[in-house]
Every structure is written in C-alpha cells, then in structure tokens.
Amino acid sequence: MAEGIDETDRAILRALLSDGGLNAKEVGARVGLSQPAAWRRIRRLEEQGILKGRRILLDREKLGFGVVVFLGVRLAAKGRLDLEAFERAVQAIPEVQLVQHVLGVYDYRLKVVARDLTDFERILRRRIMTLPGIGAVESNVMLSEEKSGVPLI
C-alpha cells in the first residue's frame, strides 16, 4: 500500500469507488468524519495522486451500443513515428473507448463499442483497418462482463 494511507483513507476510497458523486459531507458520514476532516483527507489523496478524479459511467446499452469488441492490433512497422501516428489516429475514433499499448503478440489492445455487429464491421473496415501502420487485427466479442475494476484498498 501507499505510504501515509491509513484505514480511514481506505474507507474514503471505498466510499468514493461505490459512488464517485459523493461530496465531502456524505463521505464523512459514511466513514465517521466531519465534513471538513473528510474534505482535507480527500484533498490530500488528490494531491498525492492516489485519487485521480471521478468518472461518470454511462450505460452503453441504454445509449444504443450493444456490442463490445476487444481488438488485438499488430502494427506492420514499430518505429517511434509509427507508434505515434497510430496512437493519434486511433484516439480520434469515438467508438474506440480504450487504447492500451501492450507487450506480447499484439502491440495494442483496443476496446471498441458498436451498435451491433454490422456497425462493428463498418467501424473495422472503414476506420480501424485504414489506420496508419495497421498490420494484423484479431477481434474478440465480449459476451458478458462479470466484474468491472478491482478495489485494491
């Protein structure tokens, strides 16, 4: 664990993981602190870089995106300029939700959302396969998601 983190800090982090929209007063009530004490601890966790902001999770299915596909992408060339050109281009595709530079068989792992498989095929053909430096691509369609994130606290 990080230095300077006690059980109260961990309780604060757990509370914020369960609901990132909690304010300092609500966090304090959950962990047994006053609003000012909770605010100071949250602020310290942010300053230390342990708490890196709060995110809103959208329900992709309710927004019409029923398919998630993970792509393994191998680049044809692997120079620094090739990597930078690929990363810039792939980040401009709104359906690409996650870009991970990885070590192994593939150079990148992408998380792509689409309305359905026909829509995914369009994204793959017109956007992904036309990216600079693209080589081999392997698609894995997500069937279900059982766990999202692992609390390490």
N, C-alpha and C positions, 0 to 999 in steps of 0.2 A: 504494500500500500504506500501511497504518497506520504512524505513526511509532513507532520503537522496536522494530519487528519485524525480526528477522534470519532468516537461513536456518535456524537451529536451531529457532526458533519456528514457522516454516512447516512444518518436518519434524514437529514435535509436532502441529500442527493436522492435517496429512495423516494421521498415525497415528491420531489420535482420530476423524477422519472415516471411516476404514476400519473402526474398531472403537471405539465410544464407551465400551465397558466396560473398556477397558484401565486398569490402575492405574498409578501413577507409576513403579513399578519396571519394568513392562512397556514403558511409553512410553520410559523411559530406555534400556532395552536396544535398542529399535528405532532410536533416534536417537543413540546413543553417549554418553549421560549417566548419571551416578549417579542413584539413586532420589531423594536429597534435591535434587539440581540440577534434575531433571525436575519434581519436585513444586513447587519455587519458581517455575519458569517457567510451569507450568500455573496456579498460583495467581495470578501476575501477569497472565496472559492473561485470567483470570476477572475480576480487579479492574479491568482496563482495559475490560471489556465486550466484548472480542473473542471470547472463549469464553463463550457464554451458556447453558451447561448441556449435558447429554447426554440424548438421547432414545432410547427403545426403539421400534423399528419392528416392527409386527405384520404378519403375513401375512394380509391381509384375505380372500383367497380361502380359506385354510385355516380361517378363522373363519366362513365361510359368506357372505361379501359378495362376490359375483361380478360386480357391476355398479358402475361408477363413472360418474357423470354430472356434467358441469360445467354450471352454470346461469348464464346472464346474466340479471340481475334489474334491471328499471327500476321505480323507485317512482312511484306516482301523484303524490305531493307530495314536495318535497325540503327542507322546513324542518328546522332542527336537532332539534326534538322528533320529527319523523317518522323521521329517521335513527336517533336513539337508541332509539325504540320498536322499529323494525325490527331493529336490531342486538341488542338484548336478547332479543327473541323468537326470532330465528334461531339465536342461540347456545345456546338451550335445546333445540334439536332434536339428539338424539345422532347421527343419520345425517349431519348436516352436519359435515364434517370440517374445512372451511376456509371462512372468510369474508373476502373481500377487497373493500375499498371502492376502486373504480377510477374512472378518468376515461375517458369515451368514450361509446359508445352506451348502455351499461348503467351503473347505479350500483354494482352489486355483482356479484361473481363468487363462486359457491359451488361447493364440491366436495362431492358427496353420494354416499354409498355405500348400496347396497341389495343384498338377497339375489338378486334377479332383476328383470326389467323390470316384472313385476306388482307386486312390492314397491315399486319406484320409483314406479309410478303411484299407489299408495296414499299414499306419502310426499308426492308432489307435490300430490295432491288434498286430502288431509286436513291436511297440516302446512304446506307451502310456500305454497300458494295462499290460505291463511287468515291469513297473516301480516299485521300492520298495515301499511297503506300500499302493499301489493303492487300493481304495475301489470302490465307485460309481462314474460314469462319466456320465455327461449329455452334449450332443452336440447341438449347435445352429449354423446353417449355415448362414453366412452373405449373405443377398440378395442384399443389396446396402449400400453405405456409403455416407451420405449426408454432413457430416462435420467432419473435422479432426482437433482436437485441438480447444481450446477456448482461444483467446487472452484475458488475464486478465489485460491488460495495457491500 
